[in-house]
């Protein structure tokens, strides 16, 4: 049973887009938004929480962790350049 509410404010274009997409999938706007938002959230978190490797992959990963860091040509210079946000990485 769903007991929690989530309120969103959208502009006209966003609402029209969500309504069109939900209609195209045969779902209500609420069902559509809940489904795609939940899928997107799971995708974002999946890369940060869990990854699965077979035995060979795990052994390669484990070996890579034990190796010293390598200097990547051009990486230091790249990180010193301003980013799209206007600052160089530290």
HTML snippet that shows the backbone in 3Dmol.js (N, CA, C, O; Angstrom):
<script src="https://3Dmol.org/build/3Dmol-min.js"></script>
<div id="view" style="width:600px;height:400px;position:relative"></div>
<script>
const pdb = `
ATOM      1  N   UNK A   1       0.827  -1.171   0.000  1.00  0.00           N
ATOM      2  CA  UNK A   1       0.000   0.000   0.000  1.00  0.00           C
ATOM      3  C   UNK A   1       0.882   1.250   0.000  1.00  0.00           C
ATOM      4  O   UNK A   1       1.815   1.355   0.797  1.00  0.00           O
ATOM      5  N   UNK A   2       0.592   2.173  -0.874  1.00  0.00           N
ATOM      6  CA  UNK A   2       1.373   3.404  -0.971  1.00  0.00           C
ATOM      7  C   UNK A   2       0.814   4.435   0.000  1.00  0.00           C
ATOM      8  O   UNK A   2      -0.359   4.801  -0.075  1.00  0.00           O
ATOM      9  N   UNK A   3       1.661   4.899   0.907  1.00  0.00           N
ATOM     10  CA  UNK A   3       1.211   5.846   1.915  1.00  0.00           C
ATOM     11  C   UNK A   3       1.909   7.198   1.806  1.00  0.00           C
ATOM     12  O   UNK A   3       1.468   8.169   2.421  1.00  0.00           O
ATOM     13  N   UNK A   4       2.980   7.273   1.041  1.00  0.00           N
ATOM     14  CA  UNK A   4       3.758   8.505   0.955  1.00  0.00           C
ATOM     15  C   UNK A   4       3.386   9.290  -0.300  1.00  0.00           C
ATOM     16  O   UNK A   4       3.015   8.713  -1.322  1.00  0.00           O
ATOM     17  N   UNK A   5       3.492  10.606  -0.206  1.00  0.00           N
ATOM     18  CA  UNK A   5       3.212  11.481  -1.345  1.00  0.00           C
ATOM     19  C   UNK A   5       4.479  12.231  -1.721  1.00  0.00           C
ATOM     20  O   UNK A   5       5.337  12.501  -0.881  1.00  0.00           O
ATOM     21  N   UNK A   6       4.573  12.557  -2.993  1.00  0.00           N
ATOM     22  CA  UNK A   6       5.669  13.360  -3.509  1.00  0.00           C
ATOM     23  C   UNK A   6       5.043  14.428  -4.393  1.00  0.00           C
ATOM     24  O   UNK A   6       4.344  14.108  -5.355  1.00  0.00           O
ATOM     25  N   UNK A   7       5.287  15.681  -4.076  1.00  0.00           N
ATOM     26  CA  UNK A   7       4.689  16.774  -4.836  1.00  0.00           C
ATOM     27  C   UNK A   7       5.762  17.410  -5.715  1.00  0.00           C
ATOM     28  O   UNK A   7       6.886  17.639  -5.269  1.00  0.00           O
ATOM     29  N   UNK A   8       5.409  17.689  -6.955  1.00  0.00           N
ATOM     30  CA  UNK A   8       6.339  18.309  -7.898  1.00  0.00           C
ATOM     31  C   UNK A   8       5.696  19.528  -8.526  1.00  0.00           C
ATOM     32  O   UNK A   8       4.489  19.553  -8.770  1.00  0.00           O
ATOM     33  N   UNK A   9       6.503  20.529  -8.784  1.00  0.00           N
ATOM     34  CA  UNK A   9       6.041  21.674  -9.564  1.00  0.00           C
ATOM     35  C   UNK A   9       6.720  21.593 -10.919  1.00  0.00           C
ATOM     36  O   UNK A   9       7.932  21.390 -11.004  1.00  0.00           O
ATOM     37  N   UNK A  10       5.945  21.751 -11.970  1.00  0.00           N
ATOM     38  CA  UNK A  10       6.469  21.680 -13.330  1.00  0.00           C
ATOM     39  C   UNK A  10       5.959  22.880 -14.117  1.00  0.00           C
ATOM     40  O   UNK A  10       4.942  23.482 -13.772  1.00  0.00           O
ATOM     41  N   UNK A  11       6.690  23.217 -15.188  1.00  0.00           N
ATOM     42  CA  UNK A  11       6.180  24.277 -16.052  1.00  0.00           C
ATOM     43  C   UNK A  11       5.280  23.652 -17.123  1.00  0.00           C
ATOM     44  O   UNK A  11       5.134  22.431 -17.184  1.00  0.00           O
ATOM     45  N   UNK A  12       4.687  24.486 -17.954  1.00  0.00           N
ATOM     46  CA  UNK A  12       3.735  24.005 -18.965  1.00  0.00           C
ATOM     47  C   UNK A  12       4.347  22.986 -19.913  1.00  0.00           C
ATOM     48  O   UNK A  12       3.738  21.960 -20.216  1.00  0.00           O
ATOM     49  N   UNK A  13       5.564  23.278 -20.379  1.00  0.00           N
ATOM     50  CA  UNK A  13       6.230  22.365 -21.320  1.00  0.00           C
ATOM     51  C   UNK A  13       6.512  21.016 -20.681  1.00  0.00           C
ATOM     52  O   UNK A  13       6.292  19.977 -21.304  1.00  0.00           O
ATOM     53  N   UNK A  14       6.992  21.021 -19.456  1.00  0.00           N
ATOM     54  CA  UNK A  14       7.285  19.770 -18.764  1.00  0.00           C
ATOM     55  C   UNK A  14       6.011  18.952 -18.575  1.00  0.00           C
ATOM     56  O   UNK A  14       6.003  17.739 -18.789  1.00  0.00           O
ATOM     57  N   UNK A  15       4.940  19.626 -18.173  1.00  0.00           N
ATOM     58  CA  UNK A  15       3.682  18.921 -17.960  1.00  0.00           C
ATOM     59  C   UNK A  15       3.178  18.313 -19.264  1.00  0.00           C
ATOM     60  O   UNK A  15       2.733  17.166 -19.284  1.00  0.00           O
ATOM     61  N   UNK A  16       3.248  19.078 -20.351  1.00  0.00           N
ATOM     62  CA  UNK A  16       2.791  18.576 -21.654  1.00  0.00           C
ATOM     63  C   UNK A  16       3.628  17.373 -22.092  1.00  0.00           C
ATOM     64  O   UNK A  16       3.095  16.397 -22.620  1.00  0.00           O
ATOM     65  N   UNK A  17       4.928  17.450 -21.871  1.00  0.00           N
ATOM     66  CA  UNK A  17       5.816  16.345 -22.243  1.00  0.00           C
ATOM     67  C   UNK A  17       5.482  15.093 -21.438  1.00  0.00           C
ATOM     68  O   UNK A  17       5.392  13.999 -21.995  1.00  0.00           O
ATOM     69  N   UNK A  18       5.300  15.255 -20.133  1.00  0.00           N
ATOM     70  CA  UNK A  18       4.963  14.108 -19.287  1.00  0.00           C
ATOM     71  C   UNK A  18       3.604  13.520 -19.652  1.00  0.00           C
ATOM     72  O   UNK A  18       3.435  12.301 -19.660  1.00  0.00           O
ATOM     73  N   UNK A  19       2.650  14.373 -19.949  1.00  0.00           N
ATOM     74  CA  UNK A  19       1.329  13.882 -20.347  1.00  0.00           C
ATOM     75  C   UNK A  19       1.395  13.122 -21.662  1.00  0.00           C
ATOM     76  O   UNK A  19       0.766  12.075 -21.807  1.00  0.00           O
ATOM     77  N   UNK A  20       2.155  13.643 -22.625  1.00  0.00           N
ATOM     78  CA  UNK A  20       2.279  12.965 -23.921  1.00  0.00           C
ATOM     79  C   UNK A  20       2.973  11.619 -23.771  1.00  0.00           C
ATOM     80  O   UNK A  20       2.548  10.625 -24.360  1.00  0.00           O
ATOM     81  N   UNK A  21       4.038  11.589 -22.983  1.00  0.00           N
ATOM     82  CA  UNK A  21       4.771  10.337 -22.790  1.00  0.00           C
ATOM     83  C   UNK A  21       3.930   9.318 -22.035  1.00  0.00           C
ATOM     84  O   UNK A  21       3.947   8.133 -22.369  1.00  0.00           O
ATOM     85  N   UNK A  22       3.204   9.759 -21.034  1.00  0.00           N
ATOM     86  CA  UNK A  22       2.378   8.818 -20.275  1.00  0.00           C
ATOM     87  C   UNK A  22       1.251   8.283 -21.148  1.00  0.00           C
ATOM     88  O   UNK A  22       0.911   7.102 -21.074  1.00  0.00           O
ATOM     89  N   UNK A  23       0.677   9.143 -21.967  1.00  0.00           N
ATOM     90  CA  UNK A  23      -0.376   8.699 -22.879  1.00  0.00           C
ATOM     91  C   UNK A  23       0.168   7.690 -23.890  1.00  0.00           C
ATOM     92  O   UNK A  23      -0.499   6.707 -24.214  1.00  0.00           O
ATOM     93  N   UNK A  24       1.378   7.936 -24.384  1.00  0.00           N
ATOM     94  CA  UNK A  24       1.993   7.030 -25.357  1.00  0.00           C
ATOM     95  C   UNK A  24       2.247   5.650 -24.771  1.00  0.00           C
ATOM     96  O   UNK A  24       2.249   4.655 -25.496  1.00  0.00           O
ATOM     97  N   UNK A  25       2.462   5.588 -23.457  1.00  0.00           N
ATOM     98  CA  UNK A  25       2.714   4.296 -22.808  1.00  0.00           C
ATOM     99  C   UNK A  25       1.464   3.700 -22.179  1.00  0.00           C
ATOM    100  O   UNK A  25       1.504   2.605 -21.619  1.00  0.00           O
ATOM    101  N   UNK A  26       0.356   4.423 -22.273  1.00  0.00           N
ATOM    102  CA  UNK A  26      -0.892   3.908 -21.717  1.00  0.00           C
ATOM    103  C   UNK A  26      -0.954   3.957 -20.205  1.00  0.00           C
ATOM    104  O   UNK A  26      -1.675   3.174 -19.586  1.00  0.00           O
ATOM    105  N   UNK A  27      -0.208   4.864 -19.607  1.00  0.00           N
ATOM    106  CA  UNK A  27      -0.184   4.976 -18.152  1.00  0.00           C
ATOM    107  C   UNK A  27      -0.704   6.345 -17.733  1.00  0.00           C
ATOM    108  O   UNK A  27      -0.738   7.279 -18.535  1.00  0.00           O
ATOM    109  N   UNK A  28      -1.101   6.454 -16.493  1.00  0.00           N
ATOM    110  CA  UNK A  28      -1.419   7.777 -15.950  1.00  0.00           C
ATOM    111  C   UNK A  28      -0.115   8.542 -15.807  1.00  0.00           C
ATOM    112  O   UNK A  28       0.960   7.942 -15.794  1.00  0.00           O
ATOM    113  N   UNK A  29      -0.202   9.846 -15.701  1.00  0.00           N
ATOM    114  CA  UNK A  29       1.005  10.656 -15.513  1.00  0.00           C
ATOM    115  C   UNK A  29       1.718  10.221 -14.241  1.00  0.00           C
ATOM    116  O   UNK A  29       2.941  10.074 -14.237  1.00  0.00           O
ATOM    117  N   UNK A  30       0.976  10.015 -13.172  1.00  0.00           N
ATOM    118  CA  UNK A  30       1.590   9.605 -11.900  1.00  0.00           C
ATOM    119  C   UNK A  30       2.322   8.276 -12.032  1.00  0.00           C
ATOM    120  O   UNK A  30       3.452   8.140 -11.565  1.00  0.00           O
ATOM    121  N   UNK A  31       1.685   7.297 -12.664  1.00  0.00           N
ATOM    122  CA  UNK A  31       2.313   5.989 -12.831  1.00  0.00           C
ATOM    123  C   UNK A  31       3.553   6.088 -13.708  1.00  0.00           C
ATOM    124  O   UNK A  31       4.575   5.463 -13.425  1.00  0.00           O
ATOM    125  N   UNK A  32       3.457   6.878 -14.777  1.00  0.00           N
ATOM    126  CA  UNK A  32       4.595   7.051 -15.679  1.00  0.00           C
ATOM    127  C   UNK A  32       5.768   7.709 -14.965  1.00  0.00           C
ATOM    128  O   UNK A  32       6.893   7.214 -15.027  1.00  0.00           O
ATOM    129  N   UNK A  33       5.511   8.818 -14.290  1.00  0.00           N
ATOM    130  CA  UNK A  33       6.575   9.541 -13.588  1.00  0.00           C
ATOM    131  C   UNK A  33       7.194   8.666 -12.507  1.00  0.00           C
ATOM    132  O   UNK A  33       8.417   8.632 -12.365  1.00  0.00           O
ATOM    133  N   UNK A  34       6.375   7.964 -11.752  1.00  0.00           N
ATOM    134  CA  UNK A  34       6.902   7.085 -10.709  1.00  0.00           C
ATOM    135  C   UNK A  34       7.783   5.994 -11.300  1.00  0.00           C
ATOM    136  O   UNK A  34       8.858   5.711 -10.771  1.00  0.00           O
ATOM    137  N   UNK A  35       7.336   5.379 -12.394  1.00  0.00           N
ATOM    138  CA  UNK A  35       8.112   4.298 -13.011  1.00  0.00           C
ATOM    139  C   UNK A  35       9.451   4.795 -13.528  1.00  0.00           C
ATOM    140  O   UNK A  35      10.488   4.219 -13.198  1.00  0.00           O
ATOM    141  N   UNK A  36       9.452   5.865 -14.341  1.00  0.00           N
ATOM    142  CA  UNK A  36      10.717   6.311 -14.932  1.00  0.00           C
ATOM    143  C   UNK A  36      11.648   6.936 -13.891  1.00  0.00           C
ATOM    144  O   UNK A  36      12.866   6.793 -13.993  1.00  0.00           O
ATOM    145  N   UNK A  37      11.098   7.617 -12.906  1.00  0.00           N
ATOM    146  CA  UNK A  37      11.936   8.187 -11.854  1.00  0.00           C
ATOM    147  C   UNK A  37      12.570   7.087 -11.010  1.00  0.00           C
ATOM    148  O   UNK A  37      13.739   7.183 -10.638  1.00  0.00           O
ATOM    149  N   UNK A  38      11.804   6.047 -10.710  1.00  0.00           N
ATOM    150  CA  UNK A  38      12.336   4.925  -9.926  1.00  0.00           C
ATOM    151  C   UNK A  38      13.416   4.190 -10.711  1.00  0.00           C
ATOM    152  O   UNK A  38      14.446   3.824 -10.146  1.00  0.00           O
ATOM    153  N   UNK A  39      13.194   3.967 -12.007  1.00  0.00           N
ATOM    154  CA  UNK A  39      14.206   3.308 -12.842  1.00  0.00           C
ATOM    155  C   UNK A  39      15.478   4.145 -12.913  1.00  0.00           C
ATOM    156  O   UNK A  39      16.580   3.608 -12.803  1.00  0.00           O
ATOM    157  N   UNK A  40      15.334   5.456 -13.096  1.00  0.00           N
ATOM    158  CA  UNK A  40      16.496   6.340 -13.171  1.00  0.00           C
ATOM    159  C   UNK A  40      17.259   6.347 -11.850  1.00  0.00           C
ATOM    160  O   UNK A  40      18.489   6.313 -11.845  1.00  0.00           O
ATOM    161  N   UNK A  41      16.547   6.391 -10.743  1.00  0.00           N
ATOM    162  CA  UNK A  41      17.192   6.375  -9.427  1.00  0.00           C
ATOM    163  C   UNK A  41      17.953   5.068  -9.213  1.00  0.00           C
ATOM    164  O   UNK A  41      19.072   5.079  -8.700  1.00  0.00           O
ATOM    165  N   UNK A  42      17.361   3.957  -9.598  1.00  0.00           N
ATOM    166  CA  UNK A  42      18.037   2.659  -9.453  1.00  0.00           C
ATOM    167  C   UNK A  42      19.292   2.607 -10.320  1.00  0.00           C
ATOM    168  O   UNK A  42      20.316   2.074  -9.891  1.00  0.00           O
ATOM    169  N   UNK A  43      19.224   3.155 -11.536  1.00  0.00           N
ATOM    170  CA  UNK A  43      20.399   3.177 -12.416  1.00  0.00           C
ATOM    171  C   UNK A  43      21.519   4.021 -11.821  1.00  0.00           C
ATOM    172  O   UNK A  43      22.681   3.616 -11.853  1.00  0.00           O
ATOM    173  N   UNK A  44      21.184   5.181 -11.283  1.00  0.00           N
ATOM    174  CA  UNK A  44      22.190   6.054 -10.675  1.00  0.00           C
ATOM    175  C   UNK A  44      22.867   5.346  -9.513  1.00  0.00           C
ATOM    176  O   UNK A  44      24.092   5.371  -9.393  1.00  0.00           O
ATOM    177  N   UNK A  45      22.076   4.719  -8.664  1.00  0.00           N
ATOM    178  CA  UNK A  45      22.640   4.078  -7.478  1.00  0.00           C
ATOM    179  C   UNK A  45      23.356   2.770  -7.784  1.00  0.00           C
ATOM    180  O   UNK A  45      24.278   2.391  -7.062  1.00  0.00           O
ATOM    181  N   UNK A  46      22.954   2.082  -8.829  1.00  0.00           N
ATOM    182  CA  UNK A  46      23.573   0.794  -9.158  1.00  0.00           C
ATOM    183  C   UNK A  46      25.065   0.954  -9.413  1.00  0.00           C
ATOM    184  O   UNK A  46      25.852   0.101  -9.005  1.00  0.00           O
ATOM    185  N   UNK A  47      25.465   2.026 -10.079  1.00  0.00           N
ATOM    186  CA  UNK A  47      26.874   2.247 -10.377  1.00  0.00           C
ATOM    187  C   UNK A  47      27.669   2.640  -9.144  1.00  0.00           C
ATOM    188  O   UNK A  47      28.899   2.605  -9.160  1.00  0.00           O
ATOM    189  N   UNK A  48      26.987   3.008  -8.093  1.00  0.00           N
ATOM    190  CA  UNK A  48      27.674   3.472  -6.898  1.00  0.00           C
ATOM    191  C   UNK A  48      27.676   2.453  -5.764  1.00  0.00           C
ATOM    192  O   UNK A  48      28.447   2.595  -4.815  1.00  0.00           O
ATOM    193  N   UNK A  49      26.846   1.447  -5.841  1.00  0.00           N
ATOM    194  CA  UNK A  49      26.709   0.518  -4.724  1.00  0.00           C
ATOM    195  C   UNK A  49      27.213  -0.884  -5.023  1.00  0.00           C
ATOM    196  O   UNK A  49      27.887  -1.490  -4.190  1.00  0.00           O
ATOM    197  N   UNK A  50      26.900  -1.399  -6.191  1.00  0.00           N
ATOM    198  CA  UNK A  50      27.153  -2.807  -6.455  1.00  0.00           C
ATOM    199  C   UNK A  50      27.651  -3.019  -7.868  1.00  0.00           C
ATOM    200  O   UNK A  50      27.168  -2.390  -8.810  1.00  0.00           O
ATOM    201  N   UNK A  51      28.599  -3.887  -8.009  1.00  0.00           N
ATOM    202  CA  UNK A  51      28.934  -4.391  -9.323  1.00  0.00           C
ATOM    203  C   UNK A  51      29.295  -5.855  -9.187  1.00  0.00           C
ATOM    204  O   UNK A  51      29.829  -6.283  -8.164  1.00  0.00           O
ATOM    205  N   UNK A  52      29.006  -6.606 -10.208  1.00  0.00           N
ATOM    206  CA  UNK A  52      29.175  -8.054 -10.151  1.00  0.00           C
ATOM    207  C   UNK A  52      30.260  -8.476 -11.124  1.00  0.00           C
ATOM    208  O   UNK A  52      30.274  -8.060 -12.282  1.00  0.00           O
ATOM    209  N   UNK A  53      31.164  -9.305 -10.640  1.00  0.00           N
ATOM    210  CA  UNK A  53      32.239  -9.842 -11.479  1.00  0.00           C
ATOM    211  C   UNK A  53      32.284 -11.355 -11.323  1.00  0.00           C
ATOM    212  O   UNK A  53      31.990 -11.892 -10.255  1.00  0.00           O
ATOM    213  N   UNK A  54      32.657 -12.037 -12.409  1.00  0.00           N
ATOM    214  CA  UNK A  54      32.919 -13.468 -12.286  1.00  0.00           C
ATOM    215  C   UNK A  54      34.298 -13.630 -11.629  1.00  0.00           C
ATOM    216  O   UNK A  54      34.973 -12.637 -11.359  1.00  0.00           O
ATOM    217  N   UNK A  55      34.711 -14.859 -11.374  1.00  0.00           N
ATOM    218  CA  UNK A  55      35.985 -15.087 -10.675  1.00  0.00           C
ATOM    219  C   UNK A  55      37.165 -14.468 -11.406  1.00  0.00           C
ATOM    220  O   UNK A  55      38.028 -13.849 -10.783  1.00  0.00           O
ATOM    221  N   UNK A  56      37.208 -14.629 -12.712  1.00  0.00           N
ATOM    222  CA  UNK A  56      38.320 -14.081 -13.499  1.00  0.00           C
ATOM    223  C   UNK A  56      38.331 -12.549 -13.435  1.00  0.00           C
ATOM    224  O   UNK A  56      39.385 -11.933 -13.276  1.00  0.00           O
ATOM    225  N   UNK A  57      37.164 -11.954 -13.558  1.00  0.00           N
ATOM    226  CA  UNK A  57      37.061 -10.504 -13.481  1.00  0.00           C
ATOM    227  C   UNK A  57      37.449  -9.977 -12.116  1.00  0.00           C
ATOM    228  O   UNK A  57      38.128  -8.956 -12.006  1.00  0.00           O
ATOM    229  N   UNK A  58      37.014 -10.681 -11.064  1.00  0.00           N
ATOM    230  CA  UNK A  58      37.363 -10.264  -9.711  1.00  0.00           C
ATOM    231  C   UNK A  58      38.872 -10.331  -9.490  1.00  0.00           C
ATOM    232  O   UNK A  58      39.452  -9.419  -8.901  1.00  0.00           O
ATOM    233  N   UNK A  59      39.508 -11.394  -9.954  1.00  0.00           N
ATOM    234  CA  UNK A  59      40.956 -11.524  -9.780  1.00  0.00           C
ATOM    235  C   UNK A  59      41.691 -10.396 -10.507  1.00  0.00           C
ATOM    236  O   UNK A  59      42.653  -9.843  -9.976  1.00  0.00           O
ATOM    237  N   UNK A  60      41.245 -10.054 -11.716  1.00  0.00           N
ATOM    238  CA  UNK A  60      41.863  -8.952 -12.462  1.00  0.00           C
ATOM    239  C   UNK A  60      41.657  -7.626 -11.730  1.00  0.00           C
ATOM    240  O   UNK A  60      42.573  -6.808 -11.647  1.00  0.00           O
ATOM    241  N   UNK A  61      40.462  -7.422 -11.207  1.00  0.00           N
ATOM    242  CA  UNK A  61      40.162  -6.204 -10.459  1.00  0.00           C
ATOM    243  C   UNK A  61      41.033  -6.123  -9.205  1.00  0.00           C
ATOM    244  O   UNK A  61      41.599  -5.072  -8.905  1.00  0.00           O
ATOM    245  N   UNK A  62      41.136  -7.219  -8.486  1.00  0.00           N
ATOM    246  CA  UNK A  62      41.934  -7.272  -7.271  1.00  0.00           C
ATOM    247  C   UNK A  62      43.404  -6.991  -7.568  1.00  0.00           C
ATOM    248  O   UNK A  62      44.057  -6.264  -6.820  1.00  0.00           O
ATOM    249  N   UNK A  63      43.929  -7.558  -8.650  1.00  0.00           N
ATOM    250  CA  UNK A  63      45.321  -7.296  -9.046  1.00  0.00           C
ATOM    251  C   UNK A  63      45.517  -5.815  -9.379  1.00  0.00           C
ATOM    252  O   UNK A  63      46.526  -5.219  -9.004  1.00  0.00           O
ATOM    253  N   UNK A  64      44.556  -5.232 -10.079  1.00  0.00           N
ATOM    254  CA  UNK A  64      44.662  -3.821 -10.458  1.00  0.00           C
ATOM    255  C   UNK A  64      44.698  -2.922  -9.229  1.00  0.00           C
ATOM    256  O   UNK A  64      45.397  -1.909  -9.224  1.00  0.00           O
ATOM    257  N   UNK A  65      43.956  -3.280  -8.193  1.00  0.00           N
ATOM    258  CA  UNK A  65      43.959  -2.490  -6.966  1.00  0.00           C
ATOM    259  C   UNK A  65      45.313  -2.530  -6.270  1.00  0.00           C
ATOM    260  O   UNK A  65      45.696  -1.576  -5.593  1.00  0.00           O
ATOM    261  N   UNK A  66      46.034  -3.628  -6.435  1.00  0.00           N
ATOM    262  CA  UNK A  66      47.335  -3.771  -5.785  1.00  0.00           C
ATOM    263  C   UNK A  66      48.455  -3.079  -6.548  1.00  0.00           C
ATOM    264  O   UNK A  66      49.542  -2.894  -6.001  1.00  0.00           O
ATOM    265  N   UNK A  67      48.219  -2.696  -7.791  1.00  0.00           N
ATOM    266  CA  UNK A  67      49.262  -2.054  -8.593  1.00  0.00           C
ATOM    267  C   UNK A  67      49.403  -0.589  -8.199  1.00  0.00           C
ATOM    268  O   UNK A  67      48.428   0.060  -7.820  1.00  0.00           O
ATOM    269  N   UNK A  68      50.635  -0.072  -8.292  1.00  0.00           N
ATOM    270  CA  UNK A  68      50.814   1.353  -7.993  1.00  0.00           C
ATOM    271  C   UNK A  68      50.105   2.216  -9.046  1.00  0.00           C
ATOM    272  O   UNK A  68      49.888   1.786 -10.179  1.00  0.00           O
ATOM    273  N   UNK A  69      49.759   3.419  -8.651  1.00  0.00           N
ATOM    274  CA  UNK A  69      49.106   4.340  -9.584  1.00  0.00           C
ATOM    275  C   UNK A  69      50.041   4.632 -10.748  1.00  0.00           C
ATOM    276  O   UNK A  69      51.259   4.699 -10.584  1.00  0.00           O
ATOM    277  N   UNK A  70      49.450   4.804 -11.929  1.00  0.00           N
ATOM    278  CA  UNK A  70      50.236   5.107 -13.125  1.00  0.00           C
ATOM    279  C   UNK A  70      50.006   6.548 -13.534  1.00  0.00           C
ATOM    280  O   UNK A  70      48.924   7.104 -13.350  1.00  0.00           O
ATOM    281  N   UNK A  71      51.052   7.138 -14.093  1.00  0.00           N
ATOM    282  CA  UNK A  71      50.929   8.483 -14.627  1.00  0.00           C
ATOM    283  C   UNK A  71      50.291   8.377 -16.011  1.00  0.00           C
ATOM    284  O   UNK A  71      50.804   7.683 -16.889  1.00  0.00           O
ATOM    285  N   UNK A  72      49.187   9.060 -16.194  1.00  0.00           N
ATOM    286  CA  UNK A  72      48.495   9.043 -17.481  1.00  0.00           C
ATOM    287  C   UNK A  72      48.906  10.297 -18.242  1.00  0.00           C
ATOM    288  O   UNK A  72      48.628  11.409 -17.794  1.00  0.00           O
ATOM    289  N   UNK A  73      49.569  10.131 -19.394  1.00  0.00           N
ATOM    290  CA  UNK A  73      50.033  11.307 -20.141  1.00  0.00           C
ATOM    291  C   UNK A  73      48.894  12.285 -20.421  1.00  0.00           C
ATOM    292  O   UNK A  73      47.836  11.904 -20.920  1.00  0.00           O
ATOM    293  N   UNK A  74      49.133  13.542 -20.091  1.00  0.00           N
ATOM    294  CA  UNK A  74      48.168  14.592 -20.365  1.00  0.00           C
ATOM    295  C   UNK A  74      47.123  14.798 -19.289  1.00  0.00           C
ATOM    296  O   UNK A  74      46.430  15.815 -19.301  1.00  0.00           O
ATOM    297  N   UNK A  75      46.986  13.858 -18.352  1.00  0.00           N
ATOM    298  CA  UNK A  75      45.929  13.967 -17.350  1.00  0.00           C
ATOM    299  C   UNK A  75      46.166  15.141 -16.399  1.00  0.00           C
ATOM    300  O   UNK A  75      45.232  15.880 -16.087  1.00  0.00           O
ATOM    301  N   UNK A  76      47.400  15.320 -15.938  1.00  0.00           N
ATOM    302  CA  UNK A  76      47.681  16.437 -15.026  1.00  0.00           C
ATOM    303  C   UNK A  76      47.357  17.774 -15.690  1.00  0.00           C
ATOM    304  O   UNK A  76      46.752  18.651 -15.074  1.00  0.00           O
ATOM    305  N   UNK A  77      47.762  17.920 -16.944  1.00  0.00           N
ATOM    306  CA  UNK A  77      47.493  19.166 -17.667  1.00  0.00           C
ATOM    307  C   UNK A  77      45.983  19.368 -17.845  1.00  0.00           C
ATOM    308  O   UNK A  77      45.471  20.476 -17.685  1.00  0.00           O
ATOM    309  N   UNK A  78      45.297  18.302 -18.172  1.00  0.00           N
ATOM    310  CA  UNK A  78      43.851  18.388 -18.363  1.00  0.00           C
ATOM    311  C   UNK A  78      43.159  18.849 -17.086  1.00  0.00           C
ATOM    312  O   UNK A  78      42.256  19.684 -17.129  1.00  0.00           O
ATOM    313  N   UNK A  79      43.584  18.305 -15.958  1.00  0.00           N
ATOM    314  CA  UNK A  79      42.959  18.659 -14.689  1.00  0.00           C
ATOM    315  C   UNK A  79      43.293  20.081 -14.236  1.00  0.00           C
ATOM    316  O   UNK A  79      42.607  20.637 -13.379  1.00  0.00           O
ATOM    317  N   UNK A  80      44.336  20.665 -14.805  1.00  0.00           N
ATOM    318  CA  UNK A  80      44.697  22.053 -14.464  1.00  0.00           C
ATOM    319  C   UNK A  80      43.903  23.073 -15.273  1.00  0.00           C
ATOM    320  O   UNK A  80      43.860  24.251 -14.917  1.00  0.00           O
ATOM    321  N   UNK A  81      43.278  22.629 -16.354  1.00  0.00           N
ATOM    322  CA  UNK A  81      42.507  23.535 -17.205  1.00  0.00           C
ATOM    323  C   UNK A  81      41.151  23.822 -16.571  1.00  0.00           C
ATOM    324  O   UNK A  81      40.598  22.977 -15.867  1.00  0.00           O
ATOM    325  N   UNK A  82      40.617  25.019 -16.822  1.00  0.00           N
ATOM    326  CA  UNK A  82      39.273  25.325 -16.302  1.00  0.00           C
ATOM    327  C   UNK A  82      38.238  24.339 -16.848  1.00  0.00           C
ATOM    328  O   UNK A  82      38.326  23.893 -17.992  1.00  0.00           O
ATOM    329  N   UNK A  83      37.273  24.016 -16.017  1.00  0.00           N
ATOM    330  CA  UNK A  83      36.191  23.112 -16.430  1.00  0.00           C
ATOM    331  C   UNK A  83      35.045  23.928 -16.990  1.00  0.00           C
ATOM    332  O   UNK A  83      35.124  25.155 -17.041  1.00  0.00           O
ATOM    333  N   UNK A  84      33.994  23.271 -17.405  1.00  0.00           N
ATOM    334  CA  UNK A  84      32.802  23.978 -17.876  1.00  0.00           C
ATOM    335  C   UNK A  84      32.193  24.805 -16.753  1.00  0.00           C
ATOM    336  O   UNK A  84      31.395  25.705 -17.012  1.00  0.00           O
ATOM    337  N   UNK A  85      32.555  24.515 -15.520  1.00  0.00           N
ATOM    338  CA  UNK A  85      32.054  25.267 -14.377  1.00  0.00           C
ATOM    339  C   UNK A  85      32.946  26.460 -14.066  1.00  0.00           C
ATOM    340  O   UNK A  85      32.645  27.230 -13.153  1.00  0.00           O
ATOM    341  N   UNK A  86      34.047  26.629 -14.813  1.00  0.00           N
ATOM    342  CA  UNK A  86      34.884  27.796 -14.681  1.00  0.00           C
ATOM    343  C   UNK A  86      36.092  27.653 -13.786  1.00  0.00           C
ATOM    344  O   UNK A  86      36.879  28.594 -13.684  1.00  0.00           O
ATOM    345  N   UNK A  87      36.277  26.524 -13.132  1.00  0.00           N
ATOM    346  CA  UNK A  87      37.402  26.341 -12.239  1.00  0.00           C
ATOM    347  C   UNK A  87      38.178  25.102 -12.644  1.00  0.00           C
ATOM    348  O   UNK A  87      37.619  24.158 -13.202  1.00  0.00           O
ATOM    349  N   UNK A  88      39.469  25.115 -12.359  1.00  0.00           N
ATOM    350  CA  UNK A  88      40.280  23.920 -12.579  1.00  0.00           C
ATOM    351  C   UNK A  88      40.013  22.934 -11.458  1.00  0.00           C
ATOM    352  O   UNK A  88      39.712  23.335 -10.334  1.00  0.00           O
ATOM    353  N   UNK A  89      40.120  21.648 -11.755  1.00  0.00           N
ATOM    354  CA  UNK A  89      39.982  20.621 -10.726  1.00  0.00           C
ATOM    355  C   UNK A  89      41.172  20.704  -9.784  1.00  0.00           C
ATOM    356  O   UNK A  89      42.258  21.128 -10.181  1.00  0.00           O
ATOM    357  N   UNK A  90      40.971  20.309  -8.567  1.00  0.00           N
ATOM    358  CA  UNK A  90      42.076  20.354  -7.598  1.00  0.00           C
ATOM    359  C   UNK A  90      42.670  19.003  -7.390  1.00  0.00           C
ATOM    360  O   UNK A  90      43.609  18.854  -6.609  1.00  0.00           O
TER     361      UNK A  90
END
`;
const viewer = $3Dmol.createViewer("view");
viewer.addModel(pdb, "pdb");
viewer.setStyle({}, {cartoon: {color: "spectrum"}});
viewer.zoomTo();
viewer.render();
</script>
